[in-house]
């Protein structure tokens, strides 16, 4: 899927997606989005350290465009209809489904309405096809929008935005099983992998420091409690949470071994169900964004730290509150 394999035809009545004076077929839409997204990723990596303001503008535009197009490539590889926005018009529905309707003019590819960048990431999360994506990572879209809509760029914000862009691009590269030197090019390969590796190492360093501090707090706490009732008190303290977002689940603390709380957002309701005589047990899926332990006070504050600590970033749980939609009458 590195490049489209078919669909080039000048002036073809069956052309699907225009690209210069040629066309990409509907079946090659995912490959096309991947190819263009990769080009933006390489341009961003090439220009983001430039001191020329116009090259920084180009880099800022490419940082956000790379993530959006690569995200849409992953969605289109499942089905182009996943690119539809929440309230699509008829033309967009026909275009992304590849369908035609008698009496309806062929939809124009440059006017169809697709999912926006942020919603593309959320949809990938629902499909379990996204790497860790933090709220701060949306800076890739902020810098892109600033450059595209107002012609402005902040050097520090741009350089910070490159890290999540590279992380996302590396995820896509691995998904398509492309060699790094071919995907990034020989000149940028080592730089891209170095940025990705540095981010992982930084998260691991922070988590190791947090765990060490938590173990020290636990030792001090044990020393302050009556020897005869230490375990009773610590067990009574475990399994509590101070923070609540949408849902939490018990998880063994990587620092002290007592029960802590994995906390996060519900990604999908009713993802699976166990059927048995007399009823149905429904499951939902939570994306873990936070972890805290009330015994040693360990706190992991984003998905990268949760992952670096060896905890799951998604948890399926029995959803006793889930109510399926009623069957239409």
C-alpha positions in Angstrom: 0.0 0.0 0.0 3.0 2.3 -0.4 1.6 3.7 -3.7 -1.7 3.3 -5.5 -1.7 0.2 -7.7 -4.4 1.3 -10.1 -6.8 4.1 -10.9 -4.7 6.4 -13.1 -6.6 7.7 -16.1 -6.6 11.1 -17.8 -10.1 12.5 -18.1 -11.7 9.1 -17.2 -15.5 9.2 -16.7 -15.0 6.6 -14.0 -12.3 8.7 -12.1 -12.8 8.8 -8.4 -10.3 11.0 -6.6 -8.5 13.7 -8.7 -4.7 14.2 -8.2 -3.3 16.7 -10.6 -4.1 15.6 -14.1 -4.6 12.0 -13.1 -7.0 10.2 -10.8 -6.9 7.7 -7.9 -9.4 4.9 -7.9 -11.8 4.5 -4.9 -10.1 1.2 -4.0 -6.7 3.0 -3.7 -8.0 5.8 -1.4 -6.2 4.4 1.7 -3.0 4.0 -0.3 -3.3 7.6 -1.6 -3.9 9.1 1.9 -0.9 7.1 3.2 1.4 8.3 0.4 0.4 12.0 0.8 0.5 11.8 4.6 4.0 10.3 4.5 5.2 13.1 2.3 3.9 15.7 4.8 5.6 13.8 7.6 8.9 13.9 5.8 8.5 17.6 4.9 7.7 18.5 8.6 10.8 16.6 9.8 13.0 18.3 7.2 11.8 21.8 8.0 10.8 22.0 11.6 14.3 23.2 12.9 14.6 25.9 10.2 15.0 29.5 11.3 13.3 30.7 8.1 9.8 31.8 9.0 8.2 30.5 5.7 9.8 27.1 6.0 8.5 27.0 9.6 5.0 27.8 8.2 5.4 24.9 5.8 6.5 22.6 8.6 3.6 23.6 10.8 1.1 22.9 8.0 2.7 19.5 7.3 2.8 18.4 11.0 -0.9 18.5 11.4 -1.7 17.4 7.8 0.6 14.3 8.2 -1.3 13.1 11.2 -4.8 13.8 9.7 -4.0 12.1 6.4 -2.3 9.1 8.0 -5.2 8.7 10.4 -7.6 8.8 7.5 -5.5 6.3 5.6 -5.9 3.8 8.5 -9.7 4.4 8.6 -10.0 4.1 4.8 -8.1 0.8 4.9 -11.0 -0.6 6.8 -13.7 1.2 4.9 -13.8 4.7 3.2 -17.2 5.1 4.8 -15.4 5.6 8.1 -14.3 9.0 6.8 -17.9 10.3 6.8 -18.5 13.1 9.3 -21.3 12.9 11.8 -23.9 14.6 9.6 -22.9 13.9 6.0 -24.7 15.1 3.0 -26.0 12.8 0.3 -23.1 13.5 -2.1 -20.5 12.7 0.6 -22.3 9.4 1.4 -22.3 8.4 -2.2 -18.6 9.4 -2.7 -17.2 7.6 0.3 -19.4 4.5 -0.3 -18.5 4.3 -4.0 -22.2 4.1 -4.9 -24.1 5.9 -7.5 -27.7 7.0 -7.7 -29.9 7.5 -10.8 -30.5 11.2 -11.5 -27.9 12.4 -9.0 -24.9 14.1 -10.4 -21.6 12.5 -9.6 -20.3 14.0 -6.3 -17.3 16.3 -6.7 -14.4 15.0 -4.7 -13.2 18.5 -3.6 -16.5 19.4 -2.0 -17.3 16.2 0.0 -17.4 16.5 3.8 -15.1 14.2 5.7 -14.3 13.6 9.3 -12.2 16.3 11.0 -8.7 15.5 12.3 -9.6 15.1 16.0 -12.6 12.9 15.3 -10.4 10.7 13.0 -8.2 10.0 16.0 -11.2 9.2 18.2 -12.6 6.9 15.6 -9.3 5.1 15.4 -9.3 4.6 19.2 -12.7 3.0 18.9 -11.3 0.6 16.4 -8.2 0.0 18.5 -6.0 1.2 15.7 -4.4 4.2 17.4 -1.2 4.7 19.3 -1.3 6.6 22.6 -2.7 10.0 21.9 -2.7 12.6 24.7 -4.8 15.8 24.9 -1.6 17.9 24.5 -0.8 16.0 21.3 -3.6 18.0 19.6 -0.9 20.7 19.3 -0.2 19.1 15.9 -3.6 20.4 14.8 -3.2 23.8 16.5 0.0 24.6 14.7 -1.4 23.4 11.4 -4.5 25.6 11.8 -2.5 28.6 12.9 -0.3 28.4 9.8 -3.2 27.6 7.4 -5.8 30.1 8.7 -3.7 33.0 10.0 -0.2 32.5 8.6 1.3 32.3 12.1 3.7 29.8 13.7 5.4 29.6 17.1 8.8 27.9 16.9 8.6 26.2 20.3 5.1 24.9 19.8 6.1 23.6 16.4 9.1 21.8 17.7 7.0 20.2 20.5 4.4 19.1 18.0 6.9 17.1 16.0 7.2 14.5 18.7 3.6 13.3 18.6 3.6 13.5 14.8 6.6 11.2 14.7 5.0 8.8 17.2 1.9 8.6 15.1 3.8 8.3 11.9 5.9 5.5 13.3 2.8 3.7 14.4 1.4 3.9 10.8 4.7 2.8 9.3 4.7 -0.3 11.5 1.0 -0.9 10.6 1.8 -1.0 6.9 5.1 -2.9 7.6 7.3 -0.4 5.8 11.1 -0.3 6.4 12.1 2.9 8.2 14.8 3.9 5.7 12.3 3.6 2.8 9.4 5.3 4.7 11.3 8.3 6.0 14.2 8.2 3.5 17.8 7.5 4.3 18.5 11.1 5.4 15.6 11.3 7.9 15.4 7.7 9.1 17.8 8.0 12.0 16.3 11.3 13.1 12.7 10.0 13.2 13.6 6.9 15.1 15.7 8.9 17.5 12.8 11.2 18.3 10.5 8.3 18.9 13.0 6.5 21.1 13.8 9.7 23.1 10.1 10.2 23.9 9.7 6.6 25.1 12.9 6.8 27.2 11.7 10.1 28.7 8.4 8.5 29.8 10.2 5.5 31.2 12.6 7.7 33.1 9.7 9.7 34.6 7.8 6.5 35.6 10.9 4.9 37.2 11.3 8.0 39.2 7.7 8.0 40.3 7.8 4.4 41.3 11.0 4.9 43.3 9.4 7.8 45.2 6.2 5.7 45.8 8.2 2.9 47.2 10.0 5.3 49.6 6.7 6.7 50.7 5.4 3.2 51.3 8.5 2.3 53.5 8.0 5.5 55.5 4.3 4.8 55.9 5.0 1.2 57.1 7.4 2.6 59.7 4.8 4.9 61.1 2.1 2.2 61.6 1.8 -0.3 64.4 3.7 -3.4 63.4 0.8 -5.7 64.4 -1.7 -4.0 62.1 0.4 -2.8 59.1 -1.1 -5.1 56.5 -4.7 -4.6 57.8 -4.4 -0.9 57.5 -2.7 -0.9 54.1 -5.3 -3.3 52.6 -8.0 -1.0 54.0 -6.4 2.0 52.2 -6.1 0.2 48.9 -8.6 0.3 46.0 -9.7 3.9 46.5 -9.5 6.8 44.0 -9.4 10.5 44.4 -10.0 11.2 40.7 -13.0 10.2 38.6 -13.5 10.8 34.9 -16.0 8.4 33.4 -15.0 5.0 34.8 -12.3 3.3 36.9 -11.2 -0.3 37.4 -9.0 -2.1 40.0 -5.4 -2.7 38.9 -2.4 -3.9 40.8 -0.1 -1.0 41.6 3.4 -1.4 39.9 5.1 0.3 42.9 3.6 -1.3 46.0 1.5 -4.3 44.8 -1.7 -3.2 46.5 -4.8 -2.4 44.5 -4.9 0.9 42.7 -7.3 2.5 40.3 -7.0 2.7 36.5 -9.2 5.6 35.4 -10.3 6.7 32.0 -12.8 7.4 29.3 -15.3 5.0 27.9 -14.3 4.3 24.3 -17.1 1.9 23.4 -20.3 0.6 25.0 -21.5 -2.9 24.5 -18.4 -4.2 22.7 -19.2 -7.8 23.4 -21.7 -9.9 25.3 -21.7 -13.3 27.0 -25.0 -15.1 26.5 -26.2 -17.6 29.1 -29.5 -19.1 30.3 -31.5 -16.4 31.9 -29.7 -13.3 30.7 -26.8 -11.5 29.0 -23.7 -10.0 30.4 -22.6 -6.8 28.5 -19.0 -5.5 28.3 -17.7 -2.0 27.6 -14.2 -0.7 26.9 -12.3 2.0 28.8 -9.3 3.9 27.5 -7.0 4.3 30.5 -5.6 7.8 30.9 -4.7 7.9 34.6 -3.6 5.6 37.4 -3.5 6.3 41.1 -2.8 4.3 44.2 -4.1 5.4 47.6 -1.5 3.3 49.5 1.8 4.6 48.1 0.4 7.7 46.3 1.8 6.6 42.9 0.1 8.7 40.2 0.5 8.2 36.4 -1.0 11.1 34.6 -1.2 10.2 30.9 -1.4 7.2 28.6 2.3 7.2 27.9 3.2 6.8 31.6 0.5 4.2 32.0 2.0 2.2 29.1 5.6 2.7 30.4 4.6 1.3 33.8 3.4 -1.9 32.1 -0.3 -1.3 32.8 -3.0 -1.8 30.1 -4.1 1.2 28.2 -7.5 -0.3 27.5 -9.7 -2.4 29.7 -12.9 -4.4 28.9 -15.2 -4.5 31.9 -18.6 -5.8 32.8 -21.0 -2.9 32.2 -24.0 -3.3 34.5 -25.4 0.1 33.4 -25.3 -0.6 29.7 -28.8 -0.8 28.0 -28.9 -1.9 24.4 -31.0 0.0 21.9 -34.5 -1.5 21.6 -35.3 -3.5 18.5 -37.3 -1.4 16.0 -40.9 -2.3 15.9 
